[in-house]
């Protein structure tokens, strides 16, 4: 005859312990992820590929980040936050138009030195990513970036520091692309410092490469 034994209460599965990485380890993991994203593209990159590059199991990486999207968000937002700290300092300094351009270009190369992989990701992925709500700030940053550069160039033309026949938007695109494409070849610790590369670029952009007679 069956007995009505009370059924044992089912215990919930234990949660994975939360692991808080040290700031140094977290930065190391994000740097590794940035290199993988830059080399393989965001869509082609999996958490497993990042974990392999970091020398750890994919499951272990989830202890630190909930998704590859979170990693990319942190990489790009950290880069842009630092970029705008430098840019805002330049723009608030009350420099003349040429000096402002020189300072912005120099600051750009310093950011490439600090965040080369993040810059490469931004160059390749920002247009696609900005359509996602989480990455709308990429569009906002691009508009702010464009306004800063166009405004400085327009100020230079008005002050007769730059040529009156200058196509402002074309000049902006040329300078922007000439500077940021350096992320594809620049390597920190190379023969030239960011400041030296900026000086050479500025010499070519502002003074040209033809011998003056």
N, C-alpha and C positions, 0 to 999 in steps of 0.2 A: 504494500500500500504506500503510495507516494507521500512523502512528508513535505510540508510547506516550509522549507528552510529559507531563511532570508538570503537573498542574493547579495553577494559582496559588492559594495559600492566601487564602481570603476574609477580608478584614480586617473587624473589627467596626466598626459605625457609630460615629463619634466621639460622645462624650457631650457634652451641653450643658454649657458652662462654668458653674461655680457662682459666682453673684454674691452677695456679702455686702453688703447695704445698710447704710449708716450708721444708727446708732440713730435719728437724726432723720428720715431718709427712711423707715425702717420704721414709725415712729410715724405719719408722715404718711399712708402707705398704709393702715395700720390705721384711722386716723381716717376716711379716705375710705370704706373698706369698712363701718365702723360706721354712717355716715350712710346708705349705700345699703341695708344690712340693715334699719335702723330705718324707712326710708321705704317699702320694697317688700316686706319680709318675707323670712325666710331662704329658704324654698322657691322664691320667685319671683326671687331674686337669683342671677345667674350670675357666673362669673369675668369674662366679657366685660363685663357691666354695671359691675362694679367697676373693671375696667381702663379702660373708657370714661370713667368719672367721674374717674379718676386721670390721664387723658390719656396712656395708654400702650397698647400692644398686649397682648391677653390672654396671648400666649405669654411676653411679658416679665414679666408678673406671676408666672408659674410659676417664674421664677428665684428669687423671694423666698419664695413660699409654695407648698406642694404641693397645696393645695385650699382651697376656700372654707370648709370645715369647720375647717381649721387656723387660718384667719384669725378665724373666729368664736370658736373656743376661746381664742385669745390675747386677743381683745377682752374676753370675759366674765371670764376668769380674772384679768386685770389689774385690772379693775374690782372684783371681789370681794376680791382680795388687799388692795387699798388700803382698801376699805370696812371690812374686818375689822381692819386695823391701827388705824383710827380708833375703831371700836366697842370693840375689846378695851382700848384705852387708857381709854376712858370707863368701861367696866365694872370696870376694875381700880382706878379712882381713889377708891373708897370714898365716893362721893357719896350724898346722900339720894335717895329715890325720885323726887321731883319734879325735882331737879337732874339726875338721870340721864336722865329723859325729855327734859328740855330739851336736854341735851348730845347725845343720840342723834338728836333731830330736827335739830338744827343740823348735826351731822356728815352726816346724810342729804342735806341741801340742799347742803352743800359737795361731796358726791359727785355730785349731779345737775349741779352747775356744772362739775365736772371731766370727767364721763363721761355727759353727757346722752343721747347716742345709745345707749351700752351699757345704761343704765338702761331706755330704751324697748324695746330688744331683749329684755332680761331680763323685762320686764313681759309682753310679747307671746308670747315663745317658750319660756320656761323650763319650763313644764309639759310641752310636747311634747318638747323637747330632753332633759330629764332622764331620759326612758325609754331613751336611747341610752347605752351604757357609757361613752363618752368624756365625757359630760356629767352623769354621776351626781353630781358634786360640786355641781351646782345644787340637788339635793334635800337634800344634807347641809347646804349653806349656809342653805337655807330653814328647816330644822328648828332650826338653831342660832340663826337670826334670831328665830324664833317663841319659842324658849325664853328668849332675852334679854329680849324685850319683855314676855312674859307674866310672867316672874319679877319684873321691875321693877314692874309694875302690882300684882301680888299683894303684893309687899313694901310698896307704898304703901297698900294697903287695910289690911294688918295693922298698919301704923304710924299709921293714922288720918290719913294725909295725903290719901288719896283716899276718896271716899264708900264706905260699907260695902255699899250696894246696887248697886255698879258691876258690870255684866256684863263680866268681865275679857276674855273672848275677843271679844266684840262690840266692846269699846273698842279692843282691839289691831287688829282688822281695819279699824276706822274710821280710826285714826291711820295705820296702814300705807298704806291706799289713798289717804287724803287727802294724804299726803306724796309718795309715789312717782308719783302721777298727774301731778304737776307737771312731770315730764320731757316730757310731751306739749306743754307750752306754754312752758316756761322756755327762755330763750336767754341764754347767757353775755354779760356786758357790758351787760345791760339796765339799766333804771332803778333796780332794787333789788338789793342784794348778797344772796348766799345767807344771810348772817347776819340781814339785815333781814327777808327773807321768812320765815325760821324764827321770828323774834320775833313777827311778825304771826300766823303759824299757831299758835304756842304760846299766844298771848293768846286766840285763839278757842277752841282745844281745851281749855285749862286753866281759863279764866275765863269762857268763853261770849261771846255777842255782845249779850245783853240789857243794857239800862241798869240799873245797880243803884240801888235806892231805899232 
